[in-house]
């Protein structure tokens, strides 16, 4: 199955495709993404830190915690998993183990960034980056570590906020030349920069639309025309879930019941559909 997912992702993730990559912060979210018609799941590092640890995206997750979540999502859905692996959890040697663990867990793409360890959310202030040649070494380690060349290694640079646009573009060129299968220049602050990146650097590109973040949120059509292969909405499901939970829990605390907010709740039957309840019933009958 994993090899099929690798092929599917490479076919979908083509220059100018504008493929939507919704972020999942647990296996349930991955199921929702699959059952609402999406083609890829983005395993969000920020979402896992928020949803699993209840903490900000400050590099607090461990590689084994991430691999466990990837494994759970891989078992829950048939879609390719595009995995945010932060900095690779250390130096080039750590990157080798990270890639091996995540590939075994079911990743079809692994994205690493050039921030110092521990990292910060790409839309936080106070970031710092490692030397470009060090990141090149980590990319090469990742490429060597994968057992299936169809699994994608994606290089992200956070240098725009630290060293400026031209430096970020120069790094993206280096990472492309090092063999990265795709590129991500994080947090360009203007629409002009955002739309220029795929033209200024060869290769396949990803962008990230963060409501309330540093990058302008542009329509899918404009981003696809600019050449983006993928458009990540890493936090959309998480932000929607937090808002709905706040509304329902606040109402329950104040009123002592759910009258008036039932429309915010999925029905019991629809919940079971998301969780493939009928398939589990069939399995129960088979083994009864």
C-alpha positions as CSV (number, residue, x, y, z in Angstrom):
1,X,0.0,0.0,0.0
2,X,2.8,2.5,0.9
3,X,4.4,2.1,-2.6
4,X,1.0,2.8,-4.2
5,X,0.7,5.9,-2.0
6,X,4.1,7.1,-3.1
7,X,3.2,6.9,-6.7
8,X,-0.1,8.6,-6.1
9,X,1.5,11.5,-4.4
10,X,4.1,12.0,-7.1
11,X,1.4,12.0,-9.7
12,X,-0.7,14.6,-7.9
13,X,2.1,16.8,-6.7
14,X,3.1,18.4,-10.0
15,X,4.1,21.9,-10.8
16,X,1.0,24.1,-11.1
17,X,-1.4,21.5,-9.8
18,X,-2.4,23.5,-6.8
19,X,-3.1,20.3,-4.8
20,X,-4.8,21.1,-1.4
21,X,-3.0,19.5,1.5
22,X,-5.2,19.7,4.6
23,X,-3.4,19.3,7.9
24,X,-4.2,16.5,10.3
25,X,-3.3,16.5,14.0
26,X,-4.4,13.0,14.8
27,X,-5.9,9.9,13.0
28,X,-9.5,11.1,13.5
29,X,-8.6,14.3,11.6
30,X,-7.0,12.2,8.8
31,X,-10.3,10.2,8.6
32,X,-12.3,13.4,8.3
33,X,-9.9,14.7,5.6
34,X,-10.3,11.4,3.6
35,X,-14.1,11.2,4.0
36,X,-14.6,14.8,2.8
37,X,-12.9,14.1,-0.5
38,X,-9.3,15.2,-0.2
39,X,-6.5,13.3,-1.9
40,X,-3.5,13.8,0.5
41,X,-3.1,14.3,4.3
42,X,-0.5,16.7,5.6
43,X,0.7,15.6,9.0
44,X,1.2,18.9,10.7
45,X,4.0,19.4,13.2
46,X,2.3,22.4,14.8
47,X,-1.0,20.6,15.0
48,X,0.6,17.6,16.7
49,X,2.3,19.8,19.3
50,X,-1.0,21.7,19.9
51,X,-3.3,18.6,19.8
52,X,-1.1,16.0,21.5
53,X,0.9,18.1,23.9
54,X,-1.4,21.1,24.3
55,X,1.7,23.2,23.7
56,X,2.9,25.8,21.1
57,X,4.9,24.7,18.1
58,X,8.4,25.1,19.7
59,X,10.1,21.8,18.8
60,X,8.8,19.9,21.8
61,X,7.6,16.8,19.9
62,X,10.0,13.9,19.7
63,X,10.7,11.8,16.6
64,X,9.2,8.7,18.1
65,X,6.0,10.5,19.1
66,X,5.7,11.8,15.5
67,X,6.3,8.3,14.1
68,X,3.6,6.9,16.3
69,X,1.1,9.4,15.0
70,X,2.2,8.8,11.4
71,X,1.7,5.0,12.0
72,X,-1.8,5.6,13.4
73,X,-2.8,7.8,10.5
74,X,-1.3,5.4,7.9
75,X,-3.5,2.6,9.4
76,X,-6.6,4.8,9.5
77,X,-6.6,6.1,5.9
78,X,-5.6,5.1,2.4
79,X,-4.3,8.5,1.4
80,X,-0.6,9.5,1.0
81,X,0.8,11.1,4.1
82,X,2.9,14.3,3.6
83,X,4.8,14.5,6.9
84,X,6.3,17.6,8.6
85,X,9.4,16.4,10.3
86,X,10.5,19.8,11.7
87,X,14.4,20.0,11.5
88,X,14.8,16.3,11.2
89,X,15.3,16.2,15.0
90,X,19.0,17.0,15.0
91,X,22.0,16.7,12.7
92,X,22.5,14.7,9.5
93,X,22.9,11.4,11.5
94,X,19.7,12.1,13.3
95,X,18.0,12.9,10.0
96,X,18.9,9.4,8.8
97,X,17.0,7.8,11.7
98,X,14.1,10.2,11.3
99,X,13.6,9.3,7.7
100,X,13.9,5.6,8.4
101,X,11.4,5.7,11.2
102,X,8.9,7.9,9.3
103,X,9.2,5.9,6.1
104,X,8.5,2.7,8.1
105,X,5.5,4.3,9.7
106,X,3.9,5.1,6.4
107,X,5.2,8.6,5.2
108,X,5.1,9.2,1.4
109,X,6.8,12.6,1.8
110,X,9.0,13.9,4.6
111,X,9.6,17.7,4.9
112,X,12.6,19.1,6.8
113,X,13.5,22.7,7.5
114,X,16.7,24.6,8.0
115,X,15.9,26.2,11.4
116,X,18.2,25.6,14.3
117,X,17.1,22.9,16.8
118,X,14.7,23.2,18.6
119,X,12.7,25.0,15.9
120,X,9.8,27.5,16.2
121,X,6.6,27.8,14.2
122,X,7.3,29.3,10.8
123,X,5.0,32.2,11.6
124,X,6.6,33.0,15.0
125,X,9.2,35.7,15.5
126,X,12.7,34.9,16.8
127,X,13.6,32.1,14.4
128,X,17.2,31.3,13.4
129,X,18.6,29.1,10.7
130,X,21.6,26.8,10.3
131,X,24.2,27.4,7.6
132,X,23.0,26.4,4.1
133,X,25.8,23.9,3.6
134,X,24.7,22.1,6.8
135,X,21.2,21.8,5.5
136,X,22.5,20.5,2.2
137,X,24.2,17.7,4.2
138,X,21.0,16.9,5.9
139,X,19.1,16.7,2.6
140,X,21.7,14.3,1.3
141,X,21.5,12.2,4.4
142,X,17.7,12.0,4.0
143,X,18.0,11.0,0.4
144,X,20.5,8.2,1.3
145,X,18.4,7.0,4.2
146,X,15.1,6.4,2.3
147,X,14.6,2.8,1.1
148,X,12.2,3.7,-1.7
149,X,13.3,6.5,-4.0
150,X,9.6,7.3,-4.7
151,X,9.1,8.6,-1.2
152,X,9.7,12.4,-1.5
153,X,12.2,14.4,0.5
154,X,11.0,18.0,0.8
155,X,13.3,20.9,1.8
156,X,11.9,23.9,3.6
157,X,13.8,27.1,4.3
158,X,12.8,29.6,7.0
159,X,15.6,32.1,5.9
160,X,13.1,34.7,4.6
161,X,12.4,36.0,8.1
162,X,16.0,35.8,9.1
163,X,18.2,36.7,6.1
164,X,15.7,38.2,3.6
165,X,14.1,37.1,0.3
166,X,17.2,36.8,-1.8
167,X,19.0,34.7,0.7
168,X,16.0,32.4,1.0
169,X,15.9,32.0,-2.8
170,X,19.6,31.3,-2.9
171,X,19.1,28.6,-0.3
172,X,16.2,27.1,-2.2
173,X,18.4,26.9,-5.3
174,X,21.0,25.0,-3.2
175,X,18.5,22.6,-1.8
176,X,17.1,21.9,-5.3
177,X,20.6,21.2,-6.5
178,X,21.3,18.9,-3.5
179,X,18.5,16.7,-4.8
180,X,15.4,17.7,-2.8
181,X,12.2,16.4,-4.5
182,X,10.3,19.6,-3.7
183,X,10.8,23.0,-2.0
184,X,9.0,25.2,0.5
185,X,10.0,28.8,1.2
186,X,8.2,29.5,4.4
187,X,6.4,32.7,5.4
188,X,6.9,35.2,2.5
189,X,5.2,38.3,3.9
190,X,3.8,39.7,0.6
191,X,1.7,38.4,-2.3
192,X,4.4,39.5,-4.7
193,X,7.0,37.4,-3.0
194,X,4.7,34.4,-2.6
195,X,3.8,34.4,-6.3
196,X,7.4,34.9,-7.4
197,X,9.0,32.0,-5.6
198,X,8.1,29.2,-8.2
199,X,9.4,31.5,-10.9
200,X,12.6,32.3,-9.2
201,X,13.6,28.7,-8.3
202,X,13.3,25.6,-10.5
203,X,11.6,22.6,-9.1
204,X,8.3,21.7,-7.4
205,X,7.0,24.0,-4.7
206,X,4.7,24.0,-1.7
207,X,3.2,27.0,0.0
208,X,1.3,27.3,3.3
209,X,-1.9,29.3,3.9
210,X,-2.2,30.1,7.6
211,X,-5.2,32.2,8.7
212,X,-3.7,34.9,10.9
213,X,-0.1,34.1,9.8
214,X,2.5,36.2,8.1
215,X,1.7,35.2,4.5
216,X,-1.2,36.6,2.6
217,X,-3.9,34.0,1.9
218,X,-4.5,33.8,-1.8
219,X,-7.0,31.8,-3.9
220,X,-6.0,28.3,-5.1
221,X,-6.3,29.4,-8.7
222,X,-3.8,32.2,-8.3
223,X,-1.3,30.0,-6.5
224,X,-1.7,27.2,-9.1
225,X,-1.1,29.7,-11.9
226,X,2.0,30.9,-10.2
227,X,3.3,27.3,-10.4
228,X,2.6,25.8,-6.9
229,X,2.3,22.1,-6.8
230,X,0.7,22.0,-3.4
231,X,-1.1,24.4,-1.1
232,X,-1.0,23.4,2.5
233,X,-3.7,24.4,5.0
234,X,-1.8,22.9,8.0
235,X,-3.9,24.4,10.7
236,X,-7.4,24.8,9.2
237,X,-8.9,21.6,10.8
238,X,-7.3,22.4,14.1
239,X,-8.5,26.0,14.2
240,X,-12.0,24.9,13.2
241,X,-12.0,22.2,16.0
242,X,-10.8,24.6,18.7
243,X,-13.5,27.2,17.7
244,X,-16.3,24.6,17.7
245,X,-15.1,23.0,21.0
246,X,-14.9,26.5,22.7
247,X,-18.5,27.3,21.6
248,X,-20.0,24.0,22.7
249,X,-18.1,23.7,26.0
250,X,-18.8,27.3,26.9
251,X,-22.5,26.8,26.3
252,X,-22.4,23.5,28.3
253,X,-20.7,25.3,31.2
254,X,-23.1,28.2,31.2
255,X,-26.4,26.4,30.4
256,X,-25.8,22.9,31.7
257,X,-27.1,21.3,28.5
258,X,-26.6,21.3,24.7
259,X,-29.9,22.8,23.7
260,X,-29.3,25.4,21.1
261,X,-25.9,24.2,19.9
262,X,-26.8,20.8,18.6
263,X,-26.1,22.1,15.0
264,X,-22.4,22.3,16.0
265,X,-22.3,18.6,16.8
266,X,-22.0,15.8,14.3
267,X,-24.7,13.2,14.7
268,X,-23.9,9.8,16.3
269,X,-24.6,8.1,13.0
270,X,-22.4,10.4,11.0
271,X,-19.6,10.1,13.6
272,X,-19.7,6.3,13.0
273,X,-19.5,6.8,9.3
274,X,-16.3,8.9,9.6
275,X,-14.9,6.1,11.8
276,X,-15.8,3.3,9.3
277,X,-18.1,1.7,11.8
278,X,-19.8,-0.6,9.3
279,X,-16.4,-2.0,8.3
280,X,-15.7,-2.9,11.9
281,X,-19.1,-4.5,12.2
282,X,-18.4,-6.7,9.2
283,X,-15.1,-7.7,10.7
284,X,-16.9,-8.6,14.0
285,X,-19.3,-10.8,12.1
286,X,-16.5,-12.5,10.1
287,X,-14.6,-13.5,13.3
288,X,-17.7,-14.2,15.4
